[in-house]
């Protein structure tokens, strides 16, 4: 058994928690594989939180705020350590998007794997007809190993279209918990 965590839905009206989450979400260390995509500003924070709250409202599942259930290193029990889960965050795409972003202080303790497994179980319970998918850069092997250990399999790997300003030419992987039909796979690839 690993370190315990507490998972609660992202609440766009909880300013204190959002400030803690946003410090992690916009920390350059959490964007080491794609530094040019690091968000900043309170407008971006509110849009991000609203997007995840909309997923909870519209489909009954979204990303969680992740807190430690017990002390770890210099962090106390209850500390906000990041976000993660499955959400309907890709407009018009009938699939779950699984992801996580944790403070580097907790990397290497299996917490991303715990979040991924809980997200997968929750997605299968809430809307089992939707595949659980995830997109990850090949230069982030720790993240794609988490997805594989959680039970997702590689559905596609290739270079991202040159018209995507943040990721043009980078190699991305698409993972899924089942075989994806060609149309859905094309939609996921087009997301960059």
ZIBEL-V133485 format. One line per field, one symbol per residue. psi: psi as a letter, one per 30 degrees, with the letter a starting at -180 (. if undefined). Layout:
BEGIN
psi=???
END
This chain:
BEGIN
psi=kakklkkkkkjffieeeeeeeeeeegkeffgffiffgklllfeeeeeeeeeeeeeeeefgkallkkkkflkkbgklkfkkgallakligjkgjilkjklljlkffgkgggeeeeeeeeeeeeeeeeiffkkklkkkkfgieeefeeeeffgllkfkklkkkffjffgkflklkkllglkkleeeeeeeeff.
END
